[in-house]
């Protein structure tokens, strides 16, 4: 059972690690600008850095509570700015954005759990604790 939190951290963080690197692509930056992201050429790559650092922190279990807070910091503005389904008129796009909004809210819940409980037994944080 001690490996369950490790598996959970891996499954949870993979999306942030993968998407974080995509935040440096011009297409992602342009999409952010078209959605009204302020200073998109700066803030979209910054969001990528936050996603990558938060994901690696959680995956490795090193300062995982801080990594959870980084993911919270990322998800709150992204969720409400990029997936504002209540502003979408097209029925299909409305449903897609609502699903993306709810997915992000679910991930926000997971990030808050990690921010509160930390990384669990199979982690660098735990190894450091045991050495003290």
KEKOLMI-79213 format. One record per atom (N, C-alpha, C): chain; atom name; x, y, z. Coordinates in pm, 1 decimal. Each point is the difference from the previous one (the first is absolute). Layout:
  mol  atom         X         Y         Z
    A    CA         X         Y         Z
...
// end
This chain:
  mol  atom         X         Y         Z
    A     N      81.3    -120.8       0.0
    A    CA     -81.3     120.8       0.0
    A     C      85.1     126.5       0.0
    A     N     125.6     -10.3      42.5
    A    CA      81.0     121.0       9.2
    A     C      31.3      60.1    -136.9
    A     N     -18.1     -78.6    -107.8
    A    CA      27.1      50.4    -134.4
    A     C    -120.9      68.8     -63.1
    A     N    -115.9      -8.7      61.2
    A    CA    -120.7      62.2     -54.6
    A     C      15.0     152.0     -10.5
    A     N      50.3      69.9     103.9
    A    CA      18.2     145.0     -15.7
    A     C      99.4      35.9    -110.9
    A     N     104.5     -81.3     -16.7
    A    CA      95.4      23.8    -108.3
    A     C     -69.6     -11.0    -135.2
    A     N     -78.5    -104.4     -19.5
    A    CA     -74.8     -16.0    -124.5
    A     C     -96.2     117.5     -19.8
    A     N     -68.2      39.1     106.0
    A    CA     -91.2     114.3      -7.9
    A     C      72.2     128.2     -38.6
    A     N     117.7      22.6      58.3
    A    CA      78.2     119.4     -34.1
    A     C      41.8      -2.2    -146.3
    A     N      42.1    -117.3     -47.2
    A    CA      39.9     -12.7    -140.9
    A     C    -117.3      26.6     -94.0
    A     N    -112.3     -63.7      26.2
    A    CA    -117.5      16.6     -86.0
    A     C     -51.3     144.1       3.5
    A     N      -0.8      58.2     117.4
    A    CA     -47.9     137.6      14.7
    A     C      88.8      99.1     -74.2
    A     N     131.2     -16.2      10.7
    A    CA      94.7     100.9     -47.6
    A     C      34.8      -9.4    -147.2
    A     N     -23.2    -113.7     -60.8
    A    CA      40.4     -18.9    -139.4
    A     C     -58.9     106.3     -92.5
    A     N    -124.7      36.6      18.5
    A    CA     -63.9      98.5     -86.7
    A     C      68.3     136.7      12.1
    A     N      45.4      33.9     120.2
    A    CA      65.4     129.5      19.8
    A     C     141.3      -0.1     -57.9
    A     N      67.9    -110.8      13.0
    A    CA     134.5     -11.2     -56.4
    A     C      -7.0       6.9    -152.7
    A     N     -90.7     -74.5     -58.3
    A    CA     -15.8      -1.9    -145.6
    A     C     -42.6     137.2     -53.7
    A     N    -104.0      55.6      58.3
    A    CA     -51.0     128.0     -51.8
    A     C      93.8     115.6      31.5
    A     N      76.1     -11.0     106.5
    A    CA      91.6     107.8      36.8
    A     C      98.4      31.5    -110.4
    A     N      56.2    -102.9     -62.0
    A    CA      96.0      21.4    -108.1
    A     C     -66.4      63.1    -122.8
    A     N    -127.4     -27.7     -20.5
    A    CA     -72.3      56.2    -114.7
    A     C     -26.0     149.4      15.8
    A     N      12.8      52.3     120.7
    A    CA     -23.4     143.0      23.6
    A     C     108.0      88.3     -60.9
    A     N     105.6     -59.0     -51.6
    A    CA     106.7      77.8     -62.8
    A     C     -18.2       7.9    -151.8
    A     N     -96.5     -72.2     -54.8
    A    CA     -25.3      -0.6    -144.1
    A     C     -77.9     125.3     -40.8
    A     N      31.8      51.9    -116.9
    A    CA     -66.5     122.1     -46.8
    A     C    -150.9     -19.3     -14.0
    A     N     -43.5    -119.6     -39.8
    A    CA    -143.2     -25.2     -12.7
    A     C     -73.6      13.1     132.3
    A     N      60.1     -50.8     105.9
    A    CA     -61.6       9.3     133.4
    A     C      -0.8     144.4      47.6
    A     N     109.5      71.0     -22.9
    A    CA       6.9     141.8      38.2
    A     C    -103.4      80.6     -76.8
    A     N     -12.2     -25.4    -130.7
    A    CA     -98.5      71.1     -82.3
    A     C    -142.5     -32.3      43.1
    A     N     -25.0    -125.4      36.2
    A    CA    -132.3     -38.0      48.0
    A     C     -32.8      75.2     129.6
    A     N      98.0       6.4      89.1
    A    CA     -20.4      75.0     124.0
    A     C     -29.1     146.5     -27.3
    A     N      74.3      59.1     -92.1
    A    CA     -23.1     141.0     -35.6
    A     C    -140.1      18.7     -57.2
    A     N     -43.4     -93.3     -85.7
    A    CA    -133.6      11.7     -59.9
    A     C    -110.8     -17.3     103.3
    A     N      30.8     -67.9     110.6
    A    CA     -98.8     -20.1     107.0
    A     C       3.2     113.3     101.9
    A     N      88.3      97.9     -22.8
    A    CA       5.0     115.1      88.9
    A     C      98.3     -10.3     114.7
    A     N      92.2     -94.4      -7.5
    A    CA     101.2     -12.3     105.2
    A     C      90.0     123.1      -6.5
    A     N      10.6      73.9     109.7
    A    CA      84.8     120.3      -1.9
    A     C     148.0     -36.4     -15.3
    A     N      70.9      77.9     -79.8
    A    CA     143.5     -20.6     -25.2
    A     C      29.3    -147.6     -29.8
    A     N     -73.7     -56.4     -95.5
    A    CA       6.2    -143.6     -27.9
    A     C     140.6     -48.7     -31.8
    A     N      81.3      81.2     -67.5
    A    CA     135.0     -45.0     -34.9
    A     C      86.2     -20.2     124.0
    A     N     -37.8      61.0     111.5
    A    CA      69.3     -20.2     127.3
    A     C     -76.7     -96.5      90.3
    A     N    -130.8      22.2      14.5
    A    CA     -76.5     -74.8      99.4
    A     C     -26.9    -144.9     -40.2
    A     N     -12.6     -29.2    -128.2
    A    CA     -22.2    -140.2     -40.1
    A     C     124.7     -85.0      26.8
    A     N     121.0      43.9     -41.5
    A    CA     118.4     -77.7      38.6
    A     C      21.1      -6.8     152.1
    A     N     -32.9     108.1      71.0
    A    CA      10.2      -3.5     146.2
    A     C     -92.3    -108.1      56.7
    A     N    -120.9      -9.9     -55.0
    A    CA     -92.4    -105.8      43.4
    A     C      60.0    -137.0     -29.2
    A     N      72.7     -12.8    -110.7
    A    CA      67.3    -125.6     -32.1
    A     C     105.6     -35.8     102.8
    A     N      76.9      99.7      41.8
    A    CA     102.6     -22.9     102.5
    A     C     -65.0     -43.5     131.2
    A     N    -108.1      67.5      37.8
    A    CA     -72.1     -35.1     122.9
    A     C     -51.6    -143.3      -8.5
    A     N     -55.5     -36.8    -115.4
    A    CA     -53.7    -135.8     -18.2
    A     C     110.9    -104.3      10.0
    A     N     113.1      25.5     -65.2
    A    CA     110.7     -96.3       0.1
    A     C      60.0     -15.5     139.3
    A     N      26.5     112.1      66.2
    A    CA      60.2      -5.3     133.7
    A     C     -96.3     -66.8      98.7
    A     N    -128.3      37.6      -6.4
    A    CA     -98.9     -61.1      88.4
    A     C     -12.5    -149.3     -23.9
    A     N      -4.1     -40.3    -127.3
    A    CA     -12.8    -141.8     -33.9
    A     C     121.7     -79.4      47.2
    A     N     119.5      51.0     -25.6
    A    CA     120.4     -71.8      42.6
    A     C       8.1     -10.8     151.7
    A     N     -39.1     106.8      68.6
    A    CA      -0.6      -2.3     145.8
    A     C     -92.1    -110.5      52.3
    A     N    -117.1      -9.6     -59.8
    A    CA     -97.6    -100.6      43.5
    A     C      45.0    -140.2     -39.1
    A     N      47.5     -17.0    -122.2
    A    CA      44.0    -132.3     -45.2
    A     C     112.7     -52.9      88.5
    A     N     100.3      83.7      23.0
    A    CA     115.2     -42.5      79.9
    A     C     -32.4      -5.9     149.2
    A     N    -106.4      67.8      38.8
    A    CA     -32.5       6.0     141.5
    A     C      97.5      86.8      76.2
    A     N      53.7     101.6     -66.7
    A    CA      92.3      93.2      64.2
    A     C     -69.9     134.4      14.8
    A     N     -22.5      40.6     125.6
    A    CA     -75.7     122.4      26.2
    A     C    -135.8      -7.5     -71.0
    A     N     -62.9    -115.3       8.2
    A    CA    -123.7     -26.3     -73.5
    A     C    -113.6      93.3      41.2
    A     N      -0.4      43.3     126.1
    A    CA    -103.8      95.8      41.3
    A     C      14.5     129.7     -78.3
    A     N     123.2      45.2     -18.8
    A    CA      24.3     120.1     -81.3
    A     C     -38.8     -26.5    -145.6
    A     N      30.8    -118.9     -49.5
    A    CA     -38.9     -36.4    -136.1
    A     C    -150.8       2.5     -17.6
    A     N     -72.0     -48.0     100.7
    A    CA    -146.6       7.2      -3.3
    A     C     -48.6     143.1      -8.1
    A     N      62.3      87.7      78.6
    A    CA     -39.6     141.7      -3.9
    A     C      33.1      64.3    -134.4
    A     N     109.9     -42.2     -62.6
    A    CA      31.4      52.0    -134.4
    A     C    -108.1     -40.4    -100.1
    A     N     -47.5    -123.1      10.5
    A    CA    -106.2     -44.6     -90.9
    A     C    -129.6      76.2      28.3
    A     N     -28.6      27.5     126.8
    A    CA    -116.5      82.6      33.3
    A     C      15.1     138.2     -62.8
    A     N     118.5      60.1      15.7
    A    CA      29.0     131.7     -57.8
    A     C     -20.7      -0.5    -151.0
    A     N      33.3    -108.0     -64.9
    A    CA     -18.4     -13.9    -144.4
    A     C    -147.2     -18.4     -36.0
    A     N     -66.6     -90.4      70.2
    A    CA    -135.1     -39.9     -39.7
    A     C    -106.7     106.1      20.8
    A     N      10.4      79.5     104.1
    A    CA    -107.8      95.7      27.6
    A     C     -18.5      98.3    -116.1
    A     N     102.9      74.0     -41.6
    A    CA     -24.3      92.9    -110.9
    A     C     -26.4     -71.3    -132.9
    A     N      69.8    -109.6     -26.1
    A    CA     -20.7     -71.7    -126.4
    A     C    -143.5     -50.4     -10.1
    A     N     -51.2     -57.3     106.5
    A    CA    -134.4     -56.0      -1.3
    A     C    -104.1     106.1     -28.8
    A     N       8.2     112.6      67.7
    A    CA    -102.7     102.5     -15.3
    A     C      19.9      86.2    -124.6
    A     N     122.2      12.0     -48.9
    A    CA      23.5      81.7    -118.7
    A     C     -15.7     -81.2    -128.8
    A     N      56.5    -118.9      -3.4
    A    CA       3.3     -76.5    -124.5
    A     C    -121.5     -91.6     -19.8
    A     N     -72.3     -28.8     105.5
    A    CA    -112.0     -94.1     -11.2
    A     C    -130.1      59.0      53.9
    A     N     -21.2     128.0     -28.2
    A    CA    -120.3      71.2      45.6
    A     C    -118.7     -40.9     -87.7
    A     N     -47.8    -120.9      20.0
    A    CA    -106.9     -56.1     -83.7
    A     C    -127.1      83.2       3.2
    A     N     -23.1      72.7     106.3
    A    CA    -120.9      81.6      13.2
    A     C      -1.5     115.3    -100.3
    A     N     113.1      29.1     -61.9
    A    CA       7.2     105.7    -101.9
    A     C      -7.0     -54.8    -141.8
    A     N     -10.4    -130.9     -16.2
    A    CA       5.5     -63.2    -132.4
    A     C    -142.2     -24.6     -51.0
    A     N     -26.8      48.5    -121.6
    A    CA    -134.4     -12.6     -57.9
    A     C     -19.6    -130.2     -77.8
    A     N     102.0     -43.5     -72.3
    A    CA     -11.1    -122.3     -80.1
    A     C     -21.9    -119.1      93.1
    A     N    -107.0     -79.1     -22.0
    A    CA     -32.8    -109.3      92.0
    A     C     112.4    -103.8      15.5
    A     N      66.1     -35.4    -110.3
    A    CA     106.1     -99.4       8.7
    A     C     120.0      56.0      76.6
    A     N      40.2     121.6     -31.8
    A    CA     111.8      61.8      71.2
    A     C     -33.8      22.9     146.8
    A     N    -126.4      31.7      27.1
    A    CA     -46.0      17.4     138.0
    A     C      23.8    -129.1      79.0
    A     N     -39.7    -113.4     -57.4
    A    CA      17.2    -129.4      67.4
    A     C     147.7     -34.9      18.4
    A     N      80.1      27.4    -102.9
    A    CA     143.3     -29.0       9.1
    A     C      64.1      84.0     109.3
    A     N     -30.4     129.2       1.3
    A    CA      59.9      88.3     100.2
    A     C     -50.5     -32.1     140.1
    A     N    -126.3     -42.5      10.5
    A    CA     -51.4     -38.4     131.1
    A     C      72.9    -125.4      50.1
    A     N      24.3     -96.1     -88.6
    A    CA      73.3    -120.0      38.7
    A     C     143.1      35.8      41.1
    A     N      64.3      90.8     -73.7
    A    CA     136.0      42.5      34.2
    A     C       1.2      73.9     134.4
    A     N    -101.3      83.1      23.1
    A    CA     -12.1      71.9     127.0
    A     C     -12.9     -99.1     116.1
    A     N     -87.7     -98.0     -15.7
    A    CA     -21.6     -97.9     106.5
    A     C     123.9     -87.3      20.8
    A     N      70.6     -35.0    -107.0
    A    CA     125.9     -75.8      11.8
    A     C     100.0      80.7      82.2
    A     N      11.3     127.5     -31.6
    A    CA      93.9      83.9      74.4
    A     C     -40.6      15.6     145.8
    A     N    -129.9       9.7      26.0
    A    CA     -45.3       9.0     138.6
    A     C      35.2    -127.9      75.7
    A     N     -13.2    -113.2     -66.6
    A    CA      38.0    -127.4      61.3
    A     C     149.9      -2.7      29.9
    A     N      80.4      45.0     -95.9
    A    CA     145.1       3.9      21.4
    A     C      35.4     100.7     109.1
    A     N     -76.0     108.1       8.9
    A    CA      21.8      97.7     107.0
    A     C     -21.5     -66.9     135.8
    A     N    -102.0     -84.0      10.0
    A    CA     -22.5     -75.6     123.4
    A     C     116.5     -91.1      32.3
    A     N      53.7     -68.5    -100.7
    A    CA     116.0     -86.1      21.2
    A     C     121.7      79.0      44.6
    A     N      21.2     115.6     -62.1
    A    CA     114.5      84.4      36.4
    A     C     -13.1      49.1     143.5
    A     N    -121.0      35.5      40.6
    A    CA     -21.1      43.7     138.2
    A     C      26.1    -114.3      98.7
    A     N     -36.4    -122.6     -38.4
    A    CA      27.6    -115.5      86.6
    A     C     151.2     -19.5      15.1
    A     N      73.9      12.2    -110.2
    A    CA     145.4     -14.0       6.7
    A     C      60.5     113.6      81.0
    A     N     -51.8     121.6     -18.9
    A    CA      49.8     115.1      76.2
    A     C     -21.2     -20.6     150.0
    A     N    -104.9     -69.6      37.4
    A    CA     -27.9     -22.3     141.8
    A     C      73.5    -121.8      55.7
    A     N      -9.9    -113.9     -70.2
    A    CA      53.2    -125.1      53.1
    A     C     145.3     -27.9     -38.0
    A     N      48.6      60.2    -106.8
    A    CA     136.7     -25.9     -43.0
    A     C      10.9    -121.1     -89.9
    A     N     120.1     -56.9      -4.8
    A    CA      31.8     -98.6    -102.4
    A     C     -25.3    -144.9      38.2
    A     N       1.1     -32.9     126.4
    A    CA     -20.0    -138.9      39.8
    A     C     130.8     -73.4      22.1
    A     N      -8.7    -132.1      18.4
    A    CA     115.3     -76.8      47.8
    A     C     113.7     -18.9    -100.3
    A     N     -26.0     -18.0    -126.4
    A    CA     106.7     -24.4     -97.5
    A     C      29.9     132.1     -69.7
    A     N      91.2      77.9      61.6
    A    CA      27.5     134.0     -50.0
    A     C     134.5      48.6      52.4
    A     N      51.8     101.1     -64.7
    A    CA     122.5      60.9      50.6
    A     C     -24.1      67.0     134.5
    A     N    -116.6      62.8      15.9
    A    CA     -32.1      62.6     128.9
    A     C       8.3    -102.2     113.7
    A     N     -55.5    -117.3     -22.1
    A    CA       1.3    -104.5     103.4
    A     C     142.1     -50.3      24.3
    A     N      78.0     -17.2    -106.9
    A    CA     138.8     -43.4      15.4
    A     C      80.4      99.8      80.8
    A     N     -21.9     127.0     -24.1
    A    CA      71.4     104.6      74.6
    A     C     -39.5      -3.9     147.1
    A     N    -130.2     -19.1      26.7
    A    CA     -48.1      -9.0     138.9
    A     C      64.2    -116.6      73.3
    A     N      11.5    -114.0     -67.6
    A    CA      54.0    -120.7      63.8
    A     C     150.0      13.9      30.5
    A     N      71.1      79.0     -78.0
    A    CA     143.8      17.9      21.4
    A     C      30.1      92.6     118.3
    A     N     -96.8      79.8      39.7
    A    CA      22.7      95.0     111.1
    A     C      -8.1     -66.9     132.9
// end
